[in-house]
Amino acid sequence: MLTPCADDALEPQLSAADMVSLRTLLGDAIQAHQAIAMLDIGDKRCRLMISEGENGHPQPVFHHLQLGMDLLVTRTFKQHMPSEAQLEQGIMLVEDAVMPVARLIPSSNVFVTHDPYLLDVAQHALGIRDLQAAWQSSGRLPVLSREAIEAQFDLLARQASHPHAPSGDLPQSPRWAAALLILREVLHHWQLGAVRLLPHLPIPLQSPKG
């Protein structure tokens, strides 16, 4: 969507062969006609990957959003948990980045992530200490609903309005708060009901964090 800029946290690119492997990992959670949508958060930008299902284009297409951890954590939150005004500003920044992309999301899709920031949010929201172990024990990928994210965001908004009384129910990390905000706005504006969590992706699917 926008001209890509260098961000090592978002490399490497993924191939059509990787998408075959990913569909195998998803198992019966995805149907052949459904697209895969995947979100990764970088330091300078976010990356949305879309791979269409059968009768479409399985080769992944990448769209870059000019929104990253640096913008929210450093410039907006000032390296602290956000105040009420900072949270409102953050919401507007994220909305400006994610809303134009909504039209690119196929109507029938499975939304997934293996982004460490987002997995950290999910782990706390679900009360699961080890997502990998949860996957292996159940045989199914963990799922994080929009309702669970909204519940976490309500706690964050409540803390932001009372900054001198930190919530014991939330990690006191501005990066965690930024990831929660991004995921909340993405689910809302892209009209997604949930995100499937990929705790581990084998090489070459594993994307390192910079």
Secondary structure, DSSP 4 states (H G I P E B T S, - for coil): -------GGG-S---HHHHHHHHHHHGGGS-TT-EEEEEEE-SS-EEEEEE--TTS--S-EEEEES--HIIIIIIISTTS---HHHHHHHHHHHHHHHGGGGGGS-SSEEEEE--HHHHHHHHHHHT-S-HHHHHHHHSS--EEEHHHHHHHHHHHHHHHHSTTS--TTS---HHHHHHHHHHHHHHHHTT--EEEE-S---TTS-----
